[in-house]
Amino acid sequence: KAGVTQTPRYLIKTRGQQVTLSCSPISGHRSVSWYQQTPGQGLQFLFEYFSETQRNKGNFPGRFSGRQFSNSRSEMNVSTLELGDSALYLCASSLKGTGDSPLHFGNGTRLTVT
Amino acid sequence: AQKVTQAQTEISVVEKEDVTLDCVYETRDTTYYLFWYKQPPSGELVFLIRRNSFDEQNEISGRYSWNFQKSTSSFNFTITASQVVDSAVYFCALSRSYNNDMRFGAGTRLTVKP
């Protein structure tokens, strides 16, 4: 079974631009979560989608948004990029989307904002 | 509020030493789940174990063992006879019962020297 796939692996953008990251979950997984990982703040929860609906959202500004498609694939968008958005963005999928269902992570997209 | 604390930022041991990674959590929920993940240099978080709040049995899996104590809100992870391949960042995480909003600790970077 293929794991969680994130594309692209690396991105370099300029302040003010926008970016879209993509995530393909494990086949059959309906829940997709996004996390931002930085050396200073660690792993921070961005949002979670289940059956195309955003169920939970972390404490991030509205510049961070996402969506999930009917095939459970998900995209995350960041508009008006700031230097502080440089981070590793991790996508995770889970089978049931409940607390007992482990998250399975992709390799991440490393975003650098210059 | 849900919170996970991993007080040990970095640990360095010599191969074959035993090492324990500490994790303390805070939650008001009666039903919750605790997890440990490993993040090797490649970046992908790898699920190691899940424990629910009603199961305080210790668990052993090869060289890995976990000690869950509700009385002290701790879920510690011990690696016996450590190996160089165990070098990674280890994260403890807490999840509520009904969703995938998983909160992670800051992580402990373990370095095992030959």
HADDOCK unambig.tbl for C-alpha pairs under 7 A between the chains (distance, minus, plus):
assign (segid A and resid 42 and name CA) (segid B and resid 106 and name CA) 5.53 0.50 0.50
assign (segid A and resid 43 and name CA) (segid B and resid 104 and name CA) 6.28 0.50 0.50
assign (segid A and resid 56 and name CA) (segid B and resid 101 and name CA) 6.99 0.50 0.50
assign (segid A and resid 97 and name CA) (segid B and resid 99 and name CA) 5.84 0.50 0.50
assign (segid A and resid 97 and name CA) (segid B and resid 100 and name CA) 5.51 0.50 0.50
assign (segid A and resid 98 and name CA) (segid B and resid 97 and name CA) 6.23 0.50 0.50
assign (segid A and resid 98 and name CA) (segid B and resid 98 and name CA) 4.89 0.50 0.50
assign (segid A and resid 98 and name CA) (segid B and resid 99 and name CA) 4.29 0.50 0.50
assign (segid A and resid 98 and name CA) (segid B and resid 100 and name CA) 5.39 0.50 0.50
assign (segid A and resid 99 and name CA) (segid B and resid 33 and name CA) 6.39 0.50 0.50
assign (segid A and resid 99 and name CA) (segid B and resid 95 and name CA) 5.22 0.50 0.50
assign (segid A and resid 99 and name CA) (segid B and resid 96 and name CA) 5.19 0.50 0.50
assign (segid A and resid 99 and name CA) (segid B and resid 97 and name CA) 4.33 0.50 0.50
assign (segid A and resid 99 and name CA) (segid B and resid 98 and name CA) 5.36 0.50 0.50
assign (segid A and resid 99 and name CA) (segid B and resid 99 and name CA) 4.92 0.50 0.50
assign (segid A and resid 99 and name CA) (segid B and resid 100 and name CA) 5.09 0.50 0.50
assign (segid A and resid 100 and name CA) (segid B and resid 33 and name CA) 6.06 0.50 0.50
assign (segid A and resid 100 and name CA) (segid B and resid 97 and name CA) 6.45 0.50 0.50
assign (segid A and resid 104 and name CA) (segid B and resid 47 and name CA) 6.87 0.50 0.50
assign (segid A and resid 105 and name CA) (segid B and resid 44 and name CA) 6.16 0.50 0.50
assign (segid A and resid 105 and name CA) (segid B and resid 45 and name CA) 5.68 0.50 0.50
assign (segid A and resid 106 and name CA) (segid B and resid 44 and name CA) 5.78 0.50 0.50
assign (segid A and resid 107 and name CA) (segid B and resid 43 and name CA) 5.66 0.50 0.50
assign (segid A and resid 107 and name CA) (segid B and resid 44 and name CA) 4.38 0.50 0.50
assign (segid A and resid 108 and name CA) (segid B and resid 44 and name CA) 6.90 0.50 0.50
